[in-house]
Amino acid sequence: MKGILLAGGTGSRLYPLTQVASKQLQPVYDKPMVYYPLTVLIASGIREFCLISTPHDLPRFRQLLGDGSHWGISIVYREQARPDGIAQALIIAADFIGQDPVALMLGDNLFFGGDAFPRAIADFRSGATVFAYHVNDPERYGVVEFDAEGNAVSLEEKPADPRSNYAVPGVYLYDNDVIEIARSLKPSARGELEITDVNKEYLRRGTLRVQRLSRGTAWLDAGTSTSLHEASAYVQTIEKRQGMKLGCPEEAALYRGFLTIDQFETLASSLPPCEYRDYLTELAVEVRRVGLKSA
């Protein structure tokens, strides 16, 4: 399975921060926001990535992430000239997807805890898999309605009168039919190609799986100044208490076997003196001492 990170948009809700840098380049505590979704997908076993952003911001993402080879992965880049909807990413990246299934993840969605995504990606065979997360404000999101047996029966984008409290967060797994489905979409009343319409088509075909995320999974949407601050506070609290970093692609690549311990140590030693380098160095010492099994 290949991975798409959508890191476009205007970031208007984070003004004036986004006058300086893209929303997905803003710091969430001690790391750029984009590190967190990238780490989730690396930890899920994905090695080939396409990052989509604006023409203005792509050079900064290239400077930050490079071609991914230092993490044992590959990253290519595509432009989204205008924010015409999440589903547009699937058309932009069609040549990258090729004949493979794909995981699409939004660059401002942060997930912590649980193993839902690695298991879902490992188990994926066909159709589409999306996720459902219980929220207090479902009108802000795409909403999924379930019947008495727990089967998804409807999907609606930002409904005024939500039929459930289950929102669909920004990570989606699709088979290769998604390219044809995305290309057949008509713009919504908002003038966008809606990802909810993609999911509705899979629901119509009877090939949509909706997996509810457990209470052990935290989902943070860092798209506003308040939620960005809350996400930073959350990461700081967890890291301070556990002594382990969240959103660390180097660590995820090591656990997945994308990097050997020798490569990991070389990478750590190449970083400038900082707390991040100290963490990686200490992790390497621990791995040398007790060993580490690939995920």
C-alpha positions, 0 to 999 in steps of 0.5 A: 500500500502507498501513502498520500499526505495531503498538506495543502490548503490556505490554513486561514484558521491559523492566521497569522501563523500561516503567513510564515509557514504552511499549517502542516509545518507549524510546531506541535510541541517539539516537531513539525505537525507533518511528522505525526501523520507521517510517523503513523503511516511509517509505523503501519508499514508504508514506505512509499509516500506522495506529499501534496501541498501548494506550489508556495510550500512544497520547497519547504517540505522538500527541505524538511523531509527530502526524498525520505531515504534517510528514514528508509522510505521514499517521498515524492511531491505533487502540487495542489494549485488550489484547495479544491477538496480532499478527493482531488488529492487522489487525482493529483497522485494518480500516477504515483498510486499506479495499480496499488491500494492507497492510504490517504491521510490529512497532514493536520490530523494527529493520532495517538495510541492504539494499533488500529491503523497498522492492523487495518492496513495489514488486513486491507484487501479491497474496497475502502476502510474509513474510521469513526470517532465519537465527538461532541461536535459532529457537525464540524466533520463528515458523519457516519450513521450506524444501524442497530447492528452497527453497520454504516448506513449513511454518510454526510458532510458537515450536517446541520442536524447530525444523525450520530456523534461519530465523525470520520477522521482524516485517514482513508484506505482505498483500493485502486478503484478510487482513482476512477471514483474520484475522477467521476465526482462533481464539485459539491455546493462548496465547489470542492471534490468531497472525500465524503462523496468518494466514501458514499460511492463505496457505501453504495457498492457495498464495499465500505468498511467503517471501523470504530476507533477505541477509547484508547485512541486520541484524535486531535485536529490541529487546524485552529490556534486553540487545537494546535495549542491543545495538541502541543500540550498533549504531546508535551504531557505524554512525552514528559511522563513516559520519556518516549517521543510521539511523532518520531519518524526515525523511531518508527522506521527503526521499529519497522525495520526500515533502518538498521541500528547502524543506520539509525545511529549514523542518522542520529549522529548527523543531527545538530546538538539538541534534545531530539538528537539526545533522544535518538542517541539514548534510544540507540543505546537502549536498543543495543542493550536490550535489542529490538524486534521489528514491528 
